[in-house]
Amino acid sequence: MKKREKSMKRLAALGLSLILGAASLAGCGSKPSAGSSDDASAVKEEAPAAQEDTASAQQEEEAPASQEASGEQVTITFSLWDEIQSVVYQELIDKFEEQNPDIKVEMQLTPWDQYWTKFDAAAGANQAADVFFMNTRVPKYAEAGVLEPLDSYMERDGFDFDLYAPSIVKNGTYNGVHYTVPKGTDSVAVMLNTGLFDKYGVTAPDNGWTWDDMISICKELKEKISAAGDSVYPMAFMLNSANGSWQPVVYQFGGRVFNDDGTSGYSSQECITGIEALIGMIDEGLIPDYQMISDTSAEEFFISGQACMIYLPTFSSQKIEQAKMENVKLIRLPEADSQTFMASNMHYGMNSISEHKEEAWRFLQYLASEEANDIVGQRGIDLPARISSQSYYASSFKQFDGSAFVDGLEYVVPSVSAPAYASDAVSALTNEGIMAVLTKQVGVKEGMEKLAADINAEIERGK
């Protein structure tokens, strides 16, 4: 009961039970879905430090005692946000239950646009699932006491972190404590409709191209499309999704979300230049603008043949695959100052007040297993966290070769976020600020500098 009361106090402090969960530009990353942050070519970043180190005390207080399964069947709940993935997760649940007949797993599917609203409400009422999908919000929920510290389980059962992409492992920690099991990562590449390139007589690009190459190709396509009397865009960006558009571009131009000192990086000249590059493409009619993408998704533009190329994150790859498009090709991102991009990582977490922690941990162990990661990769629903399973993802698609997603991981930097106490407010500020810039309610330099100042003020306010 004391743990429940402490959890409720932490939740109340962060306002979790009151959050209405505005739709996030960050996508699901699911977010979040990254390669090794130790790679020599990757830009290393540290998330801003949290104000209080509560994790060690909580870890000591809530460390589990090793215990044998009771033999009686126990039901645990598992919450996730993706309908496409749910089919494969039911397959994993069936395999797990076959291997563990004393445990039944009940899946709880909530659409992405409702997931965090419902999760916050459930956590605030002490009714969250035993095991659940988690993304870059680990610090927020660790600070709130929602996530069970896992170090004692991992140490007891010899969990091998070397089997997983280091950046995903890192993003699952808070104040030096592991709160999650690695699930997967996002990656970004460019998908081409080679049939449209052939139609308009333009040579399709390939790996090794640059941002300037991309702009030249877009302009050539626009000229040929106009001459044919067609209304097709050369390129489409998911302007209303950070991971699908402006955030990769910001990093490609040398920008970053947070500086080493924890302040916002959005006011840097590199960030401004990256956003200006996108605005320039809108102004020249090379990509649909923000309002168009809000009305009709970038994926729909591409699938319907209204865009020749698309910046494609892995979390949208199955939309292209299931559309059964022909004549499509995936290539790596063009290089501006670099090919670096930030990717969201995905994790599995355990409810700190679960009544069946040992059973939940056994399920987490299975989800982290080679068998489960191989199946996830083979089905193409996520780029697995387990390094040995990632090659399956590249060959999982029938309509195209997904190697560009996996190969691009050498340029990934791990996702970073605001301190836990400011994460929701900073997310809302970012969404509003970027939208104002992309819709030209404010100039790029003025808007990005204001956004950075607002974020810094929010972070300072909570200290």
C-alpha positions as CSV (number, residue, x, y, z in Angstrom):
1,M,0.0,0.0,0.0
2,K,2.9,2.4,0.8
3,K,4.3,1.9,-2.7
4,R,0.9,2.6,-4.2
5,E,0.7,5.8,-2.2
6,K,4.2,6.9,-3.1
7,S,3.4,6.2,-6.8
8,M,0.3,8.3,-6.6
9,K,2.2,11.2,-5.1
10,R,4.8,11.0,-7.8
11,L,2.1,10.8,-10.4
12,A,0.3,13.8,-8.9
13,A,3.6,15.8,-8.9
14,L,4.0,15.3,-12.6
15,G,0.3,15.8,-13.3
16,L,0.1,12.4,-15.1
17,S,-3.6,11.8,-14.2
18,L,-4.5,15.2,-15.6
19,I,-2.7,15.1,-18.9
20,L,-4.9,15.2,-21.9
21,G,-2.2,13.9,-24.2
22,A,-2.1,16.3,-27.2
23,A,-1.1,14.5,-30.4
24,S,2.7,14.5,-30.7
25,L,4.7,15.4,-33.7
26,A,7.3,12.8,-32.6
27,G,5.4,9.9,-34.1
28,C,5.6,6.5,-32.4
29,G,8.7,5.5,-32.2
30,S,7.8,4.7,-31.7
31,K,9.0,5.6,-31.5
32,P,11.8,5.6,-31.7
33,S,12.1,3.5,-32.4
34,A,18.7,3.7,-33.0
35,G,22.0,2.1,-33.8
36,S,25.1,2.2,-31.6
37,S,25.8,5.5,-30.0
38,D,29.4,4.3,-29.7
39,D,29.9,4.3,-33.5
40,A,32.8,6.5,-34.5
41,S,30.6,8.3,-37.1
42,A,27.7,8.9,-34.7
43,V,27.2,12.2,-32.9
44,K,27.1,11.6,-29.2
45,E,24.6,13.4,-27.1
46,E,23.5,13.2,-23.5
47,A,20.0,13.9,-22.3
48,P,19.7,16.8,-19.8
49,A,20.3,15.6,-16.3
50,A,17.3,15.3,-14.0
51,Q,17.2,17.4,-10.9
52,E,16.8,14.6,-8.3
53,D,18.4,11.2,-8.1
54,T,15.5,9.2,-6.7
55,A,16.2,6.1,-8.8
56,S,18.8,4.5,-6.5
57,A,16.6,4.7,-3.5
58,Q,13.6,3.3,-5.3
59,Q,15.8,0.5,-6.8
60,E,16.9,-0.5,-3.3
61,E,13.4,-0.3,-1.9
62,E,11.7,-2.2,-4.7
63,A,14.3,-4.9,-5.5
64,P,12.5,-8.2,-6.1
65,A,13.1,-11.3,-4.2
66,S,13.9,-14.4,-6.3
67,Q,11.0,-16.7,-6.2
68,E,9.8,-19.8,-8.0
69,A,6.6,-19.8,-10.1
70,S,3.6,-20.9,-8.0
71,G,2.4,-23.4,-10.6
72,E,-1.0,-21.8,-10.7
73,Q,-1.9,-19.9,-13.8
74,V,-1.5,-16.2,-13.5
75,T,-2.9,-13.6,-15.9
76,I,-0.8,-10.5,-16.7
77,T,-1.8,-7.7,-19.0
78,F,0.3,-6.3,-21.9
79,S,-0.5,-2.8,-23.4
80,L,0.7,-1.7,-26.8
81,W,-0.3,0.9,-29.4
82,D,0.1,-0.5,-32.9
83,E,-2.6,-2.6,-34.6
84,I,-0.2,-3.9,-37.3
85,Q,2.2,-5.0,-34.6
86,S,-0.5,-6.5,-32.5
87,V,-0.9,-9.5,-34.9
88,V,2.7,-10.4,-34.5
89,Y,2.6,-9.8,-30.7
90,Q,-0.3,-12.2,-30.4
91,E,2.0,-14.8,-32.1
92,L,4.7,-14.0,-29.6
93,I,2.2,-14.3,-26.7
94,D,1.0,-17.7,-28.0
95,K,4.6,-19.0,-28.1
96,F,5.3,-17.6,-24.7
97,E,2.2,-19.1,-23.2
98,E,3.1,-22.5,-24.7
99,Q,6.5,-22.3,-23.1
100,N,5.1,-20.9,-19.8
101,P,1.7,-22.7,-19.2
102,D,1.4,-21.1,-15.8
103,I,1.1,-17.6,-17.3
104,K,-1.6,-16.1,-19.5
105,V,-1.0,-12.8,-21.2
106,E,-3.9,-10.5,-22.0
107,M,-3.2,-8.0,-24.7
108,Q,-4.6,-4.5,-24.4
109,L,-4.5,-2.6,-27.8
110,T,-4.9,1.2,-27.8
111,P,-4.4,3.3,-30.9
112,W,-1.3,5.6,-30.8
113,D,-3.3,8.8,-30.7
114,Q,-5.0,7.7,-27.5
115,Y,-2.2,5.6,-26.0
116,W,-0.6,8.1,-23.7
117,T,-3.8,9.7,-22.6
118,K,-5.2,6.4,-21.5
119,F,-1.8,5.3,-20.1
120,D,-1.5,8.3,-17.9
121,A,-5.1,7.9,-16.7
122,A,-4.6,4.2,-15.9
123,A,-1.2,4.9,-14.2
124,G,-2.8,7.7,-12.1
125,A,-5.5,5.2,-11.0
126,N,-3.0,2.4,-10.3
127,Q,-4.6,0.4,-13.2
128,A,-1.8,0.4,-15.8
129,A,-1.0,-2.9,-17.5
130,D,1.7,-5.2,-16.0
131,V,3.9,-4.9,-19.1
132,F,3.6,-2.1,-21.7
133,F,5.2,-0.4,-24.7
134,M,7.4,2.5,-23.7
135,N,9.3,5.0,-25.9
136,T,11.5,8.0,-25.1
137,R,9.4,8.9,-22.1
138,V,11.3,6.6,-19.8
139,P,12.6,9.5,-17.6
140,K,9.1,10.9,-17.1
141,Y,7.6,7.5,-16.0
142,A,10.7,6.5,-14.0
143,E,10.6,9.7,-12.1
144,A,6.9,9.2,-11.5
145,G,7.4,5.8,-10.0
146,V,5.4,4.0,-12.7
147,L,8.3,2.0,-14.1
148,E,9.8,-0.9,-12.1
149,P,13.6,-0.7,-11.7
150,L,14.9,-3.8,-13.4
151,D,18.6,-4.0,-12.4
152,S,18.1,-6.6,-9.7
153,Y,16.2,-8.8,-12.1
154,M,18.8,-8.4,-14.8
155,E,21.7,-9.0,-12.5
156,R,20.0,-12.1,-11.0
157,D,19.3,-13.7,-14.4
158,G,22.4,-12.5,-16.3
159,F,20.8,-10.2,-18.8
160,D,23.4,-9.5,-21.5
161,F,23.3,-5.9,-22.6
162,D,26.0,-6.5,-25.3
163,L,23.4,-8.3,-27.4
164,Y,21.5,-5.0,-28.0
165,A,22.1,-1.7,-29.7
166,P,23.9,0.4,-27.1
167,S,21.8,3.5,-27.7
168,I,18.6,1.6,-27.0
169,V,20.0,0.2,-23.8
170,K,21.2,3.7,-22.8
171,N,17.8,5.3,-23.5
172,G,16.1,2.8,-21.2
173,T,18.0,4.0,-18.2
174,Y,17.4,6.9,-15.8
175,N,19.8,8.1,-13.2
176,G,22.0,5.1,-13.9
177,V,19.2,2.5,-13.3
178,H,17.7,0.3,-16.0
179,Y,14.0,0.7,-16.2
180,T,13.2,-1.1,-19.5
181,V,14.0,-4.0,-21.7
182,P,15.2,-3.0,-25.3
183,K,12.5,-3.4,-28.0
184,G,13.6,-1.7,-31.2
185,T,14.5,1.5,-33.0
186,D,13.4,3.8,-35.7
187,S,15.4,4.5,-38.8
188,V,14.8,6.9,-41.7
189,A,15.5,6.5,-45.5
190,V,14.1,7.8,-48.7
191,M,11.6,5.7,-50.7
192,L,11.4,6.2,-54.5
193,N,8.6,5.5,-56.9
194,T,10.9,4.4,-59.8
195,G,7.9,4.1,-62.1
196,L,7.3,7.8,-61.8
197,F,11.0,8.5,-62.5
198,D,10.7,6.4,-65.6
199,K,7.5,8.2,-66.7
200,Y,9.0,11.6,-66.5
201,G,12.4,10.6,-67.9
202,V,14.5,11.5,-64.8
203,T,17.3,9.3,-63.5
204,A,16.5,8.0,-60.1
205,P,19.1,8.7,-57.4
206,D,21.0,6.1,-55.4
207,N,22.9,5.7,-52.2
208,G,25.7,8.3,-51.9
209,W,23.7,11.3,-53.0
210,T,23.7,14.7,-51.4
211,W,21.1,17.2,-50.3
212,D,22.1,19.4,-53.3
213,D,21.5,16.3,-55.6
214,M,18.1,15.9,-54.1
215,I,17.1,19.5,-54.7
216,S,18.4,19.3,-58.3
217,I,16.4,16.1,-58.9
218,C,13.3,17.6,-57.3
219,K,13.5,20.6,-59.6
220,E,14.0,18.4,-62.7
221,L,11.0,16.3,-61.7
222,K,8.9,19.4,-61.1
223,E,9.8,20.7,-64.6
224,K,9.0,17.4,-66.3
225,I,5.8,17.0,-64.3
226,S,4.6,20.5,-65.1
227,A,5.3,19.9,-68.8
228,A,3.2,16.7,-68.7
229,G,0.3,18.7,-67.1
230,D,0.3,16.5,-64.0
231,S,-0.2,17.5,-60.4
232,V,2.5,15.3,-58.7
233,Y,5.0,16.5,-56.1
234,P,8.7,15.5,-56.5
235,M,9.0,14.7,-52.7
236,A,6.8,14.4,-49.6
237,F,7.9,15.0,-46.0
238,M,5.8,14.1,-42.9
239,L,5.9,17.7,-41.7
240,N,3.6,17.0,-38.8
241,S,5.9,14.2,-37.5
242,A,9.3,15.1,-36.0
243,N,10.9,11.7,-36.9
244,G,9.5,11.8,-40.4
245,S,10.7,15.2,-41.5
246,W,12.2,18.2,-39.8
247,Q,14.1,16.4,-37.0
248,P,16.2,14.3,-39.4
249,V,16.8,17.3,-41.5
250,V,17.9,19.4,-38.5
251,Y,20.5,16.7,-37.7
252,Q,21.6,16.4,-41.3
253,F,22.5,20.0,-41.3
254,G,24.5,19.7,-38.0
255,G,21.8,20.8,-35.5
256,R,20.7,19.1,-32.4
257,V,17.7,19.1,-30.0
258,F,19.7,19.7,-26.8
259,N,23.1,21.2,-26.2
260,D,25.6,19.5,-23.9
261,D,24.6,21.8,-21.0
262,G,20.9,20.7,-21.3
263,T,19.7,23.9,-23.0
264,S,17.7,23.8,-26.2
265,G,19.7,23.6,-29.4
266,Y,16.9,24.9,-31.7
267,S,18.3,28.4,-31.9
268,S,21.6,27.3,-33.4
269,Q,22.4,28.4,-37.0
270,E,22.5,24.7,-38.0
271,C,18.9,24.1,-36.8
272,I,17.8,27.3,-38.5
273,T,19.5,26.3,-41.8
274,G,17.9,22.9,-41.7
275,I,14.4,24.3,-41.2
276,E,15.0,27.0,-43.9
277,A,15.9,24.2,-46.3
278,L,12.5,22.6,-45.7
279,I,10.7,26.0,-46.0
280,G,12.5,26.5,-49.3
281,M,11.2,23.2,-50.7
282,I,7.7,24.2,-49.7
283,D,8.1,27.7,-51.4
284,E,9.3,26.1,-54.6
285,G,6.5,23.6,-54.7
286,L,8.8,20.6,-54.4
287,I,6.9,19.2,-51.4
288,P,3.3,19.5,-50.1
289,D,3.0,22.1,-47.3
290,Y,2.1,21.6,-43.7
291,Q,-1.7,22.0,-44.2
292,M,-1.7,19.6,-47.1
293,I,0.1,16.9,-45.1
294,S,-2.3,17.5,-42.1
295,D,-5.2,16.8,-44.4
296,T,-3.7,14.0,-46.5
297,S,-0.7,12.1,-45.0
298,A,2.6,12.1,-46.7
299,E,2.3,8.3,-47.0
300,E,-1.0,8.7,-48.8
301,F,0.6,11.2,-51.2
302,F,3.2,8.6,-52.1
303,I,1.0,5.5,-52.2
304,S,-1.5,7.3,-54.5
305,G,1.3,8.3,-56.9
306,Q,1.1,12.0,-56.0
307,A,4.7,12.1,-54.8
308,C,7.8,10.6,-56.5
309,M,9.8,10.3,-53.2
310,I,9.1,10.3,-49.5
311,Y,11.3,10.7,-46.4
312,L,10.2,7.4,-44.8
313,P,10.7,6.4,-41.1
314,T,10.5,2.7,-40.3
315,F,7.3,3.2,-38.3
316,S,5.5,3.9,-41.6
317,S,7.3,1.3,-43.7
318,Q,4.5,-1.3,-43.4
319,K,2.0,1.2,-44.9
320,I,4.1,1.1,-48.1
321,E,4.5,-2.6,-47.9
322,Q,0.9,-3.4,-47.4
323,A,-0.1,-1.0,-50.2
324,K,1.7,-3.6,-52.5
325,M,3.2,-0.8,-54.6
326,E,5.4,-1.9,-57.5
327,N,8.5,-0.2,-58.7
328,V,9.6,1.2,-55.4
329,K,13.2,1.5,-54.1
330,L,14.6,2.5,-50.7
331,I,17.8,4.4,-50.5
332,R,19.7,6.1,-47.7
333,L,19.2,9.7,-46.7
334,P,21.0,12.4,-48.7
335,E,24.0,14.0,-47.1
336,A,23.8,17.6,-46.2
337,D,26.5,18.4,-43.6
338,S,26.2,14.7,-42.7
339,Q,23.8,11.8,-42.9
340,T,23.3,11.9,-39.1
341,F,19.8,11.7,-37.8
342,M,18.1,11.2,-34.4
343,A,15.9,8.1,-34.0
344,S,13.4,7.3,-31.3
345,N,14.0,4.0,-29.4
346,M,11.3,1.7,-28.2
347,H,11.3,-0.4,-25.0
348,Y,9.2,-2.7,-22.8
349,G,8.5,-1.6,-19.3
350,M,7.0,-3.2,-16.2
351,N,4.4,-1.6,-13.9
352,S,6.1,-0.9,-10.5
353,I,2.9,-1.9,-8.7
354,S,2.2,-5.0,-10.6
355,E,1.0,-7.9,-8.4
356,H,2.7,-10.4,-10.7
357,K,6.3,-9.0,-11.1
358,E,8.0,-12.3,-11.5
359,E,5.6,-13.4,-14.2
360,A,5.9,-10.0,-15.9
361,W,9.7,-10.3,-15.8
362,R,9.6,-13.7,-17.4
363,F,7.5,-12.2,-20.2
364,L,9.9,-9.3,-20.6
365,Q,12.8,-11.8,-20.8
366,Y,10.9,-13.6,-23.6
367,L,10.3,-10.4,-25.5
368,A,14.0,-9.7,-25.3
369,S,14.9,-13.2,-26.5
370,E,16.5,-14.1,-29.8
371,E,13.4,-16.0,-30.9
372,A,11.1,-13.0,-30.2
373,N,13.5,-10.5,-31.8
374,D,14.0,-12.7,-34.9
375,I,10.2,-12.9,-35.4
376,V,9.8,-9.2,-35.0
377,G,12.5,-8.6,-37.6
378,Q,11.2,-11.3,-40.0
379,R,7.7,-9.8,-39.9
380,G,9.0,-6.3,-40.6
381,I,7.0,-4.7,-37.8
382,D,10.0,-3.1,-36.0
383,L,13.8,-2.8,-36.4
384,P,14.8,-5.1,-33.5
385,A,16.9,-3.9,-30.7
386,R,18.9,-7.2,-30.7
387,I,21.7,-6.7,-33.1
388,S,21.8,-10.2,-34.5
389,S,18.1,-9.9,-35.5
390,Q,18.4,-6.6,-37.4
391,S,19.4,-8.3,-40.7
392,Y,16.0,-10.0,-40.8
393,Y,14.3,-6.7,-40.9
394,A,16.1,-5.6,-44.1
395,S,14.9,-8.7,-46.0
396,S,11.4,-8.8,-44.4
397,F,9.7,-6.7,-47.1
398,K,8.4,-8.3,-50.3
399,Q,7.9,-5.0,-52.2
400,F,11.4,-3.5,-51.6
401,D,14.8,-4.1,-50.1
402,G,14.9,-2.6,-46.6
403,S,18.7,-2.6,-46.3
404,A,18.9,1.2,-46.3
405,F,17.1,1.3,-43.0
406,V,19.6,-1.0,-41.3
407,D,22.6,0.5,-43.1
408,G,21.6,4.0,-42.0
409,L,21.9,3.0,-38.3
410,E,25.7,3.8,-38.4
411,Y,24.7,7.5,-38.5
412,V,22.1,7.4,-35.8
413,V,22.3,9.3,-32.6
414,P,20.2,8.3,-29.6
415,S,17.1,10.3,-28.8
416,V,17.3,12.9,-26.1
417,S,14.5,14.6,-24.2
418,A,13.8,17.3,-21.6
419,P,14.1,16.5,-17.9
420,A,11.2,14.4,-16.7
421,Y,9.4,17.2,-14.9
422,A,9.3,19.3,-18.1
423,S,8.9,16.6,-20.8
424,D,5.2,17.2,-21.5
425,A,5.4,20.9,-21.5
426,V,8.5,20.9,-23.8
427,S,6.8,18.5,-26.2
428,A,3.8,20.8,-26.4
429,L,6.0,23.9,-26.9
430,T,8.0,22.1,-29.6
431,N,4.8,21.0,-31.5
432,E,3.4,24.5,-31.4
433,G,6.6,26.3,-32.2
434,I,7.6,24.1,-35.2
435,M,4.0,24.3,-36.6
436,A,4.1,28.1,-36.4
437,V,7.4,28.1,-38.3
438,L,6.4,25.6,-41.0
439,T,3.1,27.4,-41.6
440,K,4.9,30.8,-41.7
441,Q,3.1,32.3,-38.8
442,V,6.5,33.5,-37.8
443,G,9.9,33.7,-39.5
444,V,12.3,30.8,-39.2
445,K,15.0,32.6,-37.2
446,E,12.6,34.4,-35.0
447,G,10.5,31.3,-34.5
448,M,13.4,28.9,-33.7
449,E,14.9,31.4,-31.3
450,K,11.6,31.9,-29.5
451,L,11.1,28.1,-29.3
452,A,14.5,27.6,-27.8
453,A,13.9,30.4,-25.2
454,D,10.5,29.0,-24.3
455,I,12.0,25.5,-23.8
456,N,14.8,26.9,-21.7
457,A,12.4,28.9,-19.5
458,E,10.2,25.8,-19.0
459,I,13.2,23.7,-17.9
460,E,14.4,26.4,-15.5
461,R,10.9,26.9,-14.1
462,G,10.9,23.3,-12.8
463,K,14.3,23.3,-11.2
